[in-house]
Amino acid sequence: MQASVWSPFRYPAYRVFWCCAFLSNLGTWVQDVAASWLMTHLSTSPLVISLLSFSSSLPVVLLSIPAGFWADSGDRRKILLFAQALMASSAFFLGLQAAQGTLSEIMILLLCFSMGIGVALNGPAYQTVLSELVPQHEQQSAVMLYYMGLNITRVVGPAVGGLILGFAGASSAFFVNAFSFLGLIFYYWIWPIGSKTTHAPEKFTAYYQKINSQDWKILFSIHNLKLWVEILAVSFSASALWALYPVRGRLELHLESLQYGSLLGCLGFGAFLSAIFSRHLMNPQRTWQSLSFAYLVFAAGETLLALADVYVMACLAMVLGGIGWIILATLMNMSTRQLSTASHLKATMLGVFLSVFYLGMSLGSVTWGALARFSTSSKALLVSAVFLSLCSVYKYVRKS
């Protein structure tokens, strides 16, 4: 890896942001393990368990686009502070109720929905901030370094979550996540980047008048619309693994807490491998080829998870899923960023990306959960894998 990849760390604002984001992402993965584990104790229905993913994704679908427009026209610092505080308080109340033994399926879903609102408000503004902390020529490296840190937390977070779950209980995992937001809250409180303000209506009007017809043409271009359809189809298919791995791991393979936590760790390890070999796996000149490969690898992971009858097979399935997931998520995100560079609606376009992506995740979670409820989780995973394989073939043949 070339030294230039690490060059964004020379900038104190980015360096501190990266560390705070790393701790926050670590806490998120710790909570994911605890929430899905606790849900499988409260219910054995695949449909109910899949609603955990649905409840977190739905707010992102509904709010990402208005949140993006708000971030483009408003004070991003205040938006980010509010979003982080909302997520932290939701995680704290999850921990409090778990400690008191009063946490039910409905309360988990409601508090996860509340956290999803925070994610929706945070996402577009957060994405634009990431590339503004360094000069233009360092932005690609800054994004790559951020995703590298995210991939590390995908490996470490679930393992830490499994340990906390096994030795201290689910409530401790929720409290750890609540406190993990404090770093970013403090960072945004002293944020060194200037923000637009919305104290006066005329300032919003002035911003709105800056938007011209070209901005709307970019937003609703044919290329963008095709990209959104593809994102919707792929995220719909890929959601099966996220929605049903708790059913396969906890209820059908009867894994202990440490083994269960390591499943997400294996997915994170696959994502980390993708980041290390990103120059070979993510070819910007042949994005269609890289995405086709990613869809096929993720489908292979879903197939192996469907057929897994031992822990080791499930781990290998999650590694494959992680390899495919980070390639498709990163390239789709970067495609949206490239399209938004010439527009005043940068955060809005990133909001559309998040909304479409999580729409597929939300619809898919419920669909695959219902299919698993009326057949089996393995059949649902296999159907999803077939659909994603067809997307891979179509992408490769069309070369677009």
Phi, psi and chi 1 to 4 in degrees:
 res  aa     phi    psi   chi1   chi2   chi3   chi4
   1 MET       -  132.2 -172.4  172.0  -68.7      -
   2 GLN   -73.8  152.0  -64.2  178.9   -4.9      -
   3 ALA   -60.9  -30.5      -      -      -      -
   4 SER   -60.7  -24.2   60.6      -      -      -
   5 VAL   -61.3  -32.3  174.4      -      -      -
   6 TRP   -90.8   -2.6  -54.4   96.5      -      -
   7 SER   -61.2  -29.5   58.5      -      -      -
   8 PRO   -59.1  -23.2  -28.4   37.3      -      -
   9 PHE   -66.5  -10.7  -80.2  141.5      -      -
  10 ARG   -69.8  -19.2  -65.8  178.9  -59.7  173.2
  11 TYR   -96.1  116.5  -56.2   93.3      -      -
  12 PRO   -54.8  -40.9  -25.2   34.4      -      -
  13 ALA   -60.9  -43.2      -      -      -      -
  14 TYR   -69.7  -41.0  178.7   83.6      -      -
  15 ARG   -61.0  -45.4 -171.3  165.9   60.9 -116.9
  16 VAL   -67.8  -41.3  175.8      -      -      -
  17 PHE   -59.2  -44.7  172.5   82.8      -      -
  18 TRP   -60.5  -44.5 -170.9   94.0      -      -
  19 CYS   -64.6  -43.7  -68.1      -      -      -
  20 CYS   -64.8  -42.2  -66.5      -      -      -
  21 ALA   -65.4  -36.9      -      -      -      -
  22 PHE   -59.8  -47.5 -178.6   90.0      -      -
  23 LEU   -65.0  -38.9  -67.8  174.8      -      -
  24 SER   -65.5  -44.6 -179.9      -      -      -
  25 ASN   -64.8  -35.9  -72.1  -34.7      -      -
  26 LEU   -61.3  -45.2 -172.2   69.5      -      -
  27 GLY   -62.6  -36.6      -      -      -      -
  28 THR   -62.0  -44.2  -61.7      -      -      -
  29 TRP   -68.6  -34.1  -72.0  107.6      -      -
  30 VAL   -60.1  -44.9  168.0      -      -      -
  31 GLN   -68.2  -38.6  173.9  168.3  -56.5      -
  32 ASP   -55.7  -43.1  -79.9   -3.8      -      -
  33 VAL   -62.8  -47.0  171.1      -      -      -
  34 ALA   -65.9  -41.9      -      -      -      -
  35 ALA   -65.4  -46.5      -      -      -      -
  36 SER   -68.9  -36.1   57.8      -      -      -
  37 TRP   -63.7  -46.2  172.9  -92.3      -      -
  38 LEU   -65.7  -37.4 -167.0   56.7      -      -
  39 MET   -63.9  -36.9 -169.4   60.6  117.8      -
  40 THR   -71.0  -19.8   58.1      -      -      -
  41 HIS   -79.7  -31.4  -84.9  -85.8      -      -
  42 LEU   -84.9  -26.5  -64.9  172.3      -      -
  43 SER  -147.9  145.2  175.7      -      -      -
  44 THR  -107.4    5.5   57.3      -      -      -
  45 SER   -81.0  123.4  168.0      -      -      -
  46 PRO   -57.7  -33.9  -23.4   33.6      -      -
  47 LEU   -66.8  -45.3  179.6   56.8      -      -
  48 VAL   -64.6  -42.4  173.0      -      -      -
  49 ILE   -64.5  -38.9  -65.9  170.0      -      -
  50 SER   -67.4  -21.8   68.7      -      -      -
  51 LEU   -66.3  -18.3  -72.1  176.7      -      -
  52 LEU   -61.6  -45.3 -172.5   63.1      -      -
  53 SER   -68.0  -39.2  177.2      -      -      -
  54 PHE   -62.5  -44.4  176.3   79.0      -      -
  55 SER   -65.8  -30.9   64.8      -      -      -
  56 SER   -78.5  -30.5  -59.5      -      -      -
  57 SER   -85.5  -32.8  -57.9      -      -      -
  58 LEU   -57.5  -45.3 -175.5   60.5      -      -
  59 PRO   -60.5  -32.8  -21.9   33.2      -      -
  60 VAL   -66.3  -37.9 -174.5      -      -      -
  61 VAL   -62.8  -45.2  175.4      -      -      -
  62 LEU   -78.9  -30.8  -59.8  175.9      -      -
  63 LEU  -113.8  -11.8  -61.1  176.4      -      -
  64 SER   -62.9  -40.6  -75.2      -      -      -
  65 ILE   -67.8  -51.7  -63.2  175.4      -      -
  66 PRO   -62.2  -32.9   13.7  -26.0      -      -
  67 ALA   -65.8  -36.9      -      -      -      -
  68 GLY   -66.2  -43.0      -      -      -      -
  69 PHE   -66.0  -38.3 -168.4   79.4      -      -
  70 TRP   -61.8  -42.3 -174.2   19.8      -      -
  71 ALA   -66.6  -36.4      -      -      -      -
  72 ASP   -66.1  -34.7  -83.4  -34.6      -      -
  73 SER  -106.3  -11.4   60.0      -      -      -
  74 GLY  -118.3 -166.5      -      -      -      -
  75 ASP   -86.5   99.2 -170.7  -23.7      -      -
  76 ARG   -62.6  -31.5  -70.8  174.1  -63.0  168.5
  77 ARG   -60.3  -45.2  177.7  174.2  171.7  -89.0
  78 LYS   -68.2  -38.2  -69.2 -178.6  179.2  178.4
  79 ILE   -60.6  -46.8  -63.9  169.7      -      -
  80 LEU   -66.9  -39.9  -69.8  165.1      -      -
  81 LEU   -62.8  -44.0  -80.7  170.6      -      -
  82 PHE   -63.9  -44.2  176.4   76.7      -      -
  83 ALA   -63.2  -45.1      -      -      -      -
  84 GLN   -64.4  -40.5  -65.0  -67.6  -39.9      -
  85 ALA   -64.8  -38.6      -      -      -      -
  86 LEU   -64.6  -44.4  178.5   59.5      -      -
  87 MET   -66.2  -40.3  -69.9 -173.8  -76.6      -
  88 ALA   -64.0  -44.5      -      -      -      -
  89 SER   -67.6  -35.9   58.8      -      -      -
  90 SER   -64.1  -44.0  -61.4      -      -      -
  91 ALA   -64.2  -38.4      -      -      -      -
  92 PHE   -63.9  -43.4 -178.7   80.7      -      -
  93 PHE   -68.4  -32.8  -79.4  114.1      -      -
  94 LEU   -59.6  -47.2  -88.1  170.5      -      -
  95 GLY   -63.3  -41.1      -      -      -      -
  96 LEU   -63.3  -45.4 -165.7   61.8      -      -
  97 GLN   -70.3  -35.7  -66.2 -137.7  -20.6      -
  98 ALA   -65.5  -39.0      -      -      -      -
  99 ALA   -65.2  -34.3      -      -      -      -
 100 GLN   -84.4   -8.0  -65.5  173.2  -15.3      -
 101 GLY    74.1   23.0      -      -      -      -
 102 THR  -110.0    9.7   58.0      -      -      -
 103 LEU   -78.5  124.3 -160.7   57.2      -      -
 104 SER  -113.6  172.9   63.7      -      -      -
 105 GLU   -59.0  -43.5  -59.7  102.8  -53.2      -
 106 ILE   -62.9  -42.8  -64.2  -62.7      -      -
 107 MET   -67.5  -38.0 -170.2   53.9   64.2      -
 108 ILE   -60.8  -45.5  -68.7  177.8      -      -
 109 LEU   -64.8  -40.2  -65.8  175.2      -      -
 110 LEU   -66.7  -42.9  -74.0  175.5      -      -
 111 LEU   -72.0  -33.4  -73.5  170.9      -      -
 112 CYS   -67.8  -35.1  -74.7      -      -      -
 113 PHE   -63.1  -42.0 -176.2   85.8      -      -
 114 SER   -61.9  -41.4  175.3      -      -      -
 115 MET   -65.4  -35.2  -69.9 -163.2   72.0      -
 116 GLY   -63.1  -34.4      -      -      -      -
 117 ILE   -62.3  -42.5  -65.7  174.4      -      -
 118 GLY   -61.9  -41.9      -      -      -      -
 119 VAL   -61.5  -42.1  171.8      -      -      -
 120 ALA   -64.0  -43.9      -      -      -      -
 121 LEU   -69.4  -34.3  -64.1  176.2      -      -
 122 ASN   -75.5  -39.0  179.4   77.2      -      -
 123 GLY   -52.7  -61.0      -      -      -      -
 124 PRO   -60.7  -45.6  -24.3   35.5      -      -
 125 ALA   -64.6  -41.1      -      -      -      -
 126 TYR   -60.7  -42.6 -174.8   89.0      -      -
 127 GLN   -64.8  -38.0  -65.9  -85.7  -10.7      -
 128 THR   -74.0  -35.6   57.1      -      -      -
 129 VAL   -61.8  -40.5  168.2      -      -      -
 130 LEU   -52.8  -39.4  178.0   60.5      -      -
 131 SER   -93.2    0.2   57.3      -      -      -
 132 GLU  -101.3   -4.9  -68.9 -179.7    4.3      -
 133 LEU   -83.6   -7.2  -62.2  175.6      -      -
 134 VAL  -134.5  163.1  -63.1      -      -      -
 135 PRO   -61.7  164.0  -21.2   32.1      -      -
 136 GLN   -54.1  -43.4  178.9   72.6   29.7      -
 137 HIS   -72.3   -9.1   67.4  -81.8      -      -
 138 GLU  -103.0   -1.7  -58.8  -86.7   22.4      -
 139 GLN   -65.8  -39.9  -72.7 -172.9    9.1      -
 140 GLN   -61.9  -42.4 -174.7  172.3   -9.6      -
 141 SER   -65.3  -37.3  -64.8      -      -      -
 142 ALA   -63.1  -43.2      -      -      -      -
 143 VAL   -66.0  -42.5  172.4      -      -      -
 144 MET   -62.9  -41.7  179.8   60.3   70.7      -
 145 LEU   -64.3  -38.8  -90.2  178.4      -      -
 146 TYR   -61.9  -47.0  169.7   76.0      -      -
 147 TYR   -68.2  -29.5  -81.1  110.0      -      -
 148 MET   -63.5  -44.7 -173.0  177.0  -63.9      -
 149 GLY   -62.7  -40.5      -      -      -      -
 150 LEU   -61.1  -40.3 -179.5   61.6      -      -
 151 ASN   -67.7  -35.2  -67.2  -28.9      -      -
 152 ILE   -63.6  -41.7  -66.3  172.2      -      -
 153 THR   -66.9  -28.0   63.7      -      -      -
 154 ARG   -65.7  -28.4  -80.7 -168.5  171.9  107.5
 155 VAL   -83.6  -49.7  177.8      -      -      -
 156 VAL   -77.6  -41.6  178.5      -      -      -
 157 GLY   -55.8  -53.1      -      -      -      -
 158 PRO   -61.4  -36.5  -26.0   36.2      -      -
 159 ALA   -64.7  -44.5      -      -      -      -
 160 VAL   -63.0  -41.3  173.2      -      -      -
 161 GLY   -60.7  -41.8      -      -      -      -
 162 GLY   -63.1  -40.3      -      -      -      -
 163 LEU   -64.9  -47.1  -74.3  170.5      -      -
 164 ILE   -62.5  -42.7  -66.3  174.4      -      -
 165 LEU   -60.7  -42.1 -167.6   60.3      -      -
 166 GLY   -73.0  -34.2      -      -      -      -
 167 PHE  -106.4  -22.2  -68.4  102.1      -      -
 168 ALA  -128.7  -10.1      -      -      -      -
 169 GLY    93.5  166.7      -      -      -      -
 170 ALA   -64.7  -34.7      -      -      -      -
 171 SER   -60.3  -39.3   60.6      -      -      -
 172 SER   -64.9  -37.9  -63.3      -      -      -
 173 ALA   -63.2  -40.8      -      -      -      -
 174 PHE   -65.9  -40.7  -64.9  139.2      -      -
 175 PHE   -64.8  -38.6  -74.8  134.3      -      -
 176 VAL   -59.7  -43.0  165.6      -      -      -
 177 ASN   -65.1  -40.8 -173.9   39.1      -      -
 178 ALA   -58.9  -44.3      -      -      -      -
 179 PHE   -73.9  -21.0  -75.1  108.2      -      -
 180 SER   -69.0  -17.4   74.0      -      -      -
 181 PHE   -80.2  -14.5  -69.1  103.6      -      -
 182 LEU   -62.7  -34.8  -65.4 -179.9      -      -
 183 GLY   -60.7  -48.7      -      -      -      -
 184 LEU   -68.6  -35.4  -80.5  175.1      -      -
 185 ILE   -60.6  -45.3  -70.4  174.4      -      -
 186 PHE   -64.7  -40.2  178.5   73.1      -      -
 187 TYR   -62.1  -47.9  179.7   84.2      -      -
 188 TYR   -66.6  -27.6  -66.4  138.2      -      -
 189 TRP   -64.8  -33.8 -171.8  -96.4      -      -
 190 ILE  -112.4   26.3   58.9  170.6      -      -
 191 TRP   -51.8  125.8 -169.4   17.8      -      -
 192 PRO   -83.2   -7.0   31.3  -35.1      -      -
 193 ILE   -93.2  135.7  -55.6  -63.7      -      -
 194 GLY   -68.7  149.2      -      -      -      -
 195 SER  -127.4  153.5  -62.5      -      -      -
 196 LYS   -71.5  155.4  -52.3 -178.8 -172.0   78.8
 197 THR  -119.4  159.2   59.0      -      -      -
 198 THR  -128.1   32.5   54.5      -      -      -
 199 HIS   -69.0  -30.0  -64.8  -54.2      -      -
 200 ALA  -118.4  137.9      -      -      -      -
 201 PRO   -58.8  -32.3  -22.5   32.3      -      -
 202 GLU   -66.4  -25.8   58.2  -91.9   17.7      -
 203 LYS   -69.4  -39.7  -68.6 -173.3  177.5 -179.3
 204 PHE   -65.1  -40.5  178.1   82.5      -      -
 205 THR   -61.9  -41.6  -57.2      -      -      -
 206 ALA   -62.4  -41.0      -      -      -      -
 207 TYR   -64.1  -45.5  164.7   75.4      -      -
 208 TYR   -60.5  -35.0 -170.9   79.7      -      -
 209 GLN   -71.3  -21.3  -71.5  174.1  -14.7      -
 210 LYS   -71.2  -24.5  -77.2 -160.1  -42.4 -176.4
 211 ILE   -74.4  125.0  -57.2  172.5      -      -
 212 ASN  -112.6  178.5   53.9   45.5      -      -
 213 SER   -61.6  -29.8   59.1      -      -      -
 214 GLN   -64.1  -36.6 -174.5   61.5   28.2      -
 215 ASP   -61.3  -42.9  -67.2  -43.8      -      -
 216 TRP   -70.9  -35.0  -63.1  112.4      -      -
 217 LYS   -63.5  -40.6  -74.5  179.5 -179.0  178.2
 218 ILE   -64.2  -43.7  -66.0  173.1      -      -
 219 LEU   -61.2  -42.0 -177.8   61.6      -      -
 220 PHE  -109.5   30.0  -64.9  107.1      -      -
 221 SER   -68.1  157.6   66.1      -      -      -
 222 ILE   -58.8  -40.4  -64.7  -62.3      -      -
 223 HIS   -61.0  -43.1 -175.1   75.8      -      -
 224 ASN   -63.9  -44.6 -111.5   -6.9      -      -
 225 LEU   -61.5  -41.2  -66.6  174.3      -      -
 226 LYS   -63.2  -40.9  -71.8 -179.4  178.7  178.3
 227 LEU   -62.5  -41.2  178.0   62.2      -      -
 228 TRP   -66.3  -39.0  -64.3  -17.4      -      -
 229 VAL   -62.8  -42.8  170.1      -      -      -
 230 GLU   -64.2  -44.2 -179.4 -179.5  -10.1      -
 231 ILE   -60.2  -42.2  -69.7  170.8      -      -
 232 LEU   -62.4  -46.7 -179.0   64.7      -      -
 233 ALA   -64.5  -43.2      -      -      -      -
 234 VAL   -71.2  -45.2  170.6      -      -      -
 235 SER   -66.1  -32.7   59.2      -      -      -
 236 PHE   -60.2  -46.0  176.1   85.4      -      -
 237 SER   -69.6  -46.0  -58.4      -      -      -
 238 ALA   -67.5  -21.8      -      -      -      -
 239 SER   -63.4  -19.9   65.1      -      -      -
 240 ALA   -59.3  -41.9      -      -      -      -
 241 LEU   -64.8  -44.3 -174.8  141.9      -      -
 242 TRP   -66.5  -36.6  -67.3   98.5      -      -
 243 ALA   -77.9  -30.9      -      -      -      -
 244 LEU  -110.0   -7.1  -62.3  177.1      -      -
 245 TYR   -63.6  -31.5   88.4   84.7      -      -
 246 PRO   -63.6  -36.3  -23.2   35.0      -      -
 247 VAL   -66.6  -46.5  178.1      -      -      -
 248 ARG   -66.0  -44.1  -68.5  -70.0  -67.3  138.9
 249 GLY   -76.0  -48.4      -      -      -      -
 250 ARG   -84.8  -46.1  175.3   70.8 -176.1   90.5
 251 LEU   -90.8  -32.5  -59.7  179.9      -      -
 252 GLU  -102.6  -35.8  -63.2  175.7    1.1      -
 253 LEU   -95.5   -8.3  -64.3  177.9      -      -
 254 HIS    55.4   48.8  -52.6  -69.0      -      -
 255 LEU   -78.2  148.2  -58.5 -178.6      -      -
 256 GLU   -77.4  171.1  -61.8  -61.6  -33.6      -
 257 SER   -59.7  -41.3   58.7      -      -      -
 258 LEU   -67.7  -42.0  -68.6  178.3      -      -
 259 GLN   -65.6  -41.2  -69.7  178.8  -41.2      -
 260 TYR   -62.4  -45.3  178.9   78.6      -      -
 261 GLY   -62.0  -33.8      -      -      -      -
 262 SER   -70.4  -18.1   68.3      -      -      -
 263 LEU   -61.6  -48.0  -76.6 -176.8      -      -
 264 LEU   -65.9  -32.5  -90.7 -178.8      -      -
 265 GLY   -61.9  -38.8      -      -      -      -
 266 CYS   -66.3  -38.4  -71.1      -      -      -
 267 LEU   -62.8  -41.7 -172.7  141.1      -      -
 268 GLY   -64.4  -35.6      -      -      -      -
 269 PHE   -64.0  -41.2  178.7   68.4      -      -
 270 GLY   -62.0  -40.8      -      -      -      -
 271 ALA   -64.5  -37.6      -      -      -      -
 272 PHE   -65.6  -39.7 -174.8   65.2      -      -
 273 LEU   -61.1  -40.7  -70.5  176.9      -      -
 274 SER   -61.5  -39.5  -73.3      -      -      -
 275 ALA   -66.7  -40.8      -      -      -      -
 276 ILE   -63.1  -42.5  -68.3  176.8      -      -
 277 PHE  -101.4   27.4  -61.7  103.4      -      -
 278 SER   -60.6  -31.9   60.3      -      -      -
 279 ARG   -66.1  -26.4  -65.4 -168.4  177.2 -173.4
 280 HIS   -91.5  -31.5  -55.9  -73.5      -      -
 281 LEU   -92.7  -24.1  -61.5  176.6      -      -
 282 MET  -118.4   89.8  -56.9 -177.4 -162.4      -
 283 ASN   -92.7  109.7 -173.2  -17.5      -      -
 284 PRO   -64.8  -23.5   21.8  -31.2      -      -
 285 GLN   -81.1  -18.6  -81.3   73.6   45.4      -
 286 ARG  -134.2   58.3  -60.3  172.3   71.8   86.1
 287 THR   -59.3  -38.6  -58.9      -      -      -
 288 TRP   -58.7  -38.3   58.2  -90.3      -      -
 289 GLN   -69.1  -43.0 -167.1  175.3   55.7      -
 290 SER   -63.7  -41.0  -62.0      -      -      -
 291 LEU   -68.8  -40.8  -76.8  172.4      -      -
 292 SER   -58.7  -43.0  176.7      -      -      -
 293 PHE   -62.4  -43.6  169.0   77.3      -      -
 294 ALA   -62.7  -44.0      -      -      -      -
 295 TYR   -60.6  -41.6  -58.1  162.8      -      -
 296 LEU   -68.0  -41.3 -161.4   59.3      -      -
 297 VAL   -65.9  -42.2  171.1      -      -      -
 298 PHE   -64.2  -40.1 -165.0   91.1      -      -
 299 ALA   -61.9  -37.8      -      -      -      -
 300 ALA   -63.5  -38.4      -      -      -      -
 301 GLY   -64.1  -42.1      -      -      -      -
 302 GLU   -63.8  -40.4  -71.8 -174.9  -41.3      -
 303 THR   -63.1  -45.9  -59.0      -      -      -
 304 LEU   -65.8  -37.5 -167.0   56.7      -      -
 305 LEU   -65.4  -36.8 -176.1   62.0      -      -
 306 ALA   -64.5  -35.2      -      -      -      -
 307 LEU   -93.4   -9.2  -58.3  176.5      -      -
 308 ALA   -63.1  131.2      -      -      -      -
 309 ASP  -120.6    0.3   55.0    1.8      -      -
 310 VAL  -137.4  161.4  -67.2      -      -      -
 311 TYR   -58.7  -41.9  168.3   65.8      -      -
 312 VAL   -63.2  -41.1  174.4      -      -      -
 313 MET   -63.8  -40.2  -76.9 -176.6   66.5      -
 314 ALA   -63.6  -38.5      -      -      -      -
 315 CYS   -63.8  -44.2  -74.2      -      -      -
 316 LEU   -62.9  -39.5  179.8   56.7      -      -
 317 ALA   -60.2  -42.2      -      -      -      -
 318 MET   -70.6  -33.0  -63.9  -61.0  -83.1      -
 319 VAL   -61.7  -46.4  170.1      -      -      -
 320 LEU   -61.7  -41.8  -69.3  173.5      -      -
 321 GLY   -60.9  -40.4      -      -      -      -
 322 GLY   -65.1  -39.8      -      -      -      -
 323 ILE   -61.0  -48.8  -67.5  171.9      -      -
 324 GLY   -68.3  -38.7      -      -      -      -
 325 TRP   -63.7  -47.7  178.2 -100.7      -      -
 326 ILE   -69.2  -31.6 -162.4   62.3      -      -
 327 ILE   -66.9  -49.8  -63.0  173.5      -      -
 328 LEU   -68.0  -39.7   68.1   88.8      -      -
 329 ALA   -68.0  -41.5      -      -      -      -
 330 THR   -68.1  -47.3  -59.7      -      -      -
 331 LEU   -67.0  -37.0  -70.8  178.7      -      -
 332 MET   -66.6  -40.7  -73.7  178.8  173.1      -
 333 ASN   -64.0  -44.3 -175.9  -72.9      -      -
 334 MET   -66.7  -34.9  -68.0  -55.6  -64.5      -
 335 SER   -61.3  -41.9  -64.3      -      -      -
 336 THR   -66.2  -41.1  -55.8      -      -      -
 337 ARG   -60.9  -43.1  -75.8  175.8 -179.8  -87.3
 338 GLN   -63.7  -38.4  -70.6  167.7    2.7      -
 339 LEU   -69.8  -24.7  -71.4  169.9      -      -
 340 SER   -92.2   -4.3   68.0      -      -      -
 341 THR   -62.1  -33.1   53.0      -      -      -
 342 ALA   -95.4   13.6      -      -      -      -
 343 SER  -117.8  152.2  173.3      -      -      -
 344 HIS   -78.6   -7.0  -69.5  102.7      -      -
 345 LEU  -105.6   44.2  -61.3  169.8      -      -
 346 LYS   -59.0  -54.1  -68.2 -178.5  176.6   61.8
 347 ALA   -66.0  -33.6      -      -      -      -
 348 THR   -63.5  -43.7  -56.0      -      -      -
 349 MET   -65.6  -38.9  -71.4 -176.3   68.4      -
 350 LEU   -66.9  -31.9  -71.8  166.5      -      -
 351 GLY   -65.8  -39.5      -      -      -      -
 352 VAL   -62.5  -44.3  173.4      -      -      -
 353 PHE   -56.6  -49.1  162.1   74.7      -      -
 354 LEU   -63.8  -40.2  -69.4  170.8      -      -
 355 SER   -64.1  -47.1 -178.2      -      -      -
 356 VAL   -65.8  -43.1  173.0      -      -      -
 357 PHE   -59.6  -47.4 -169.9   87.5      -      -
 358 TYR   -77.8  -20.6  -80.4   92.5      -      -
 359 LEU   -62.9  -45.9  175.2   61.5      -      -
 360 GLY   -61.5  -41.2      -      -      -      -
 361 MET   -63.9  -42.4  -66.0  -70.1  -71.6      -
 362 SER   -66.3  -51.4  -60.8      -      -      -
 363 LEU   -62.8  -40.6  -66.2  176.3      -      -
 364 GLY   -65.1  -41.3      -      -      -      -
 365 SER   -57.8  -46.5  -63.6      -      -      -
 366 VAL   -69.0  -41.9  175.6      -      -      -
 367 THR   -62.8  -50.3  -59.1      -      -      -
 368 TRP   -69.6  -33.3  -55.3  122.1      -      -
 369 GLY   -64.8  -41.8      -      -      -      -
 370 ALA   -66.5  -41.1      -      -      -      -
 371 LEU   -62.8  -40.6 -177.0   57.9      -      -
 372 ALA   -66.9  -34.0      -      -      -      -
 373 ARG   -65.2  -38.2  170.3   68.2  177.3   80.7
 374 PHE   -98.3   -5.2  -65.3  107.7      -      -
 375 SER  -133.0 -106.8   56.9      -      -      -
 376 THR  -145.1  160.3   65.0      -      -      -
 377 SER   -65.3  -33.5   60.8      -      -      -
 378 SER   -64.8  -41.6  -67.7      -      -      -
 379 LYS   -65.6  -40.1  -72.4 -178.9 -180.0  177.7
 380 ALA   -62.4  -43.2      -      -      -      -
 381 LEU   -63.5  -39.4  -75.9  164.5      -      -
 382 LEU   -67.7  -41.2  -72.3  172.8      -      -
 383 VAL   -62.4  -43.4  171.9      -      -      -
 384 SER   -61.1  -42.0  169.4      -      -      -
 385 ALA   -63.5  -39.3      -      -      -      -
 386 VAL   -63.7  -45.5  168.8      -      -      -
 387 PHE   -62.3  -42.1 -172.2   74.3      -      -
 388 LEU   -69.6  -33.5 -163.4   53.6      -      -
 389 SER   -64.5  -38.5  -62.2      -      -      -
 390 LEU   -64.0  -38.5  -68.3  175.1      -      -
 391 CYS   -62.0  -38.2  -69.4      -      -      -
 392 SER   -64.6  -46.6  172.4      -      -      -
 393 VAL   -63.3  -43.8  172.6      -      -      -
 394 TYR   -61.2  -43.4  179.5   81.2      -      -
 395 LYS   -63.3  -40.9 -173.1   74.8  175.7  175.5
 396 TYR   -69.8  -39.9 -170.7   84.4      -      -
 397 VAL   -70.1  -41.2  170.6      -      -      -
 398 ARG   -74.9  -25.2  -72.5  -64.8  -61.3  -89.5
 399 LYS    52.8   46.3  -66.7 -178.6  172.1   59.0
 400 SER  -144.0      -   61.1      -      -      -
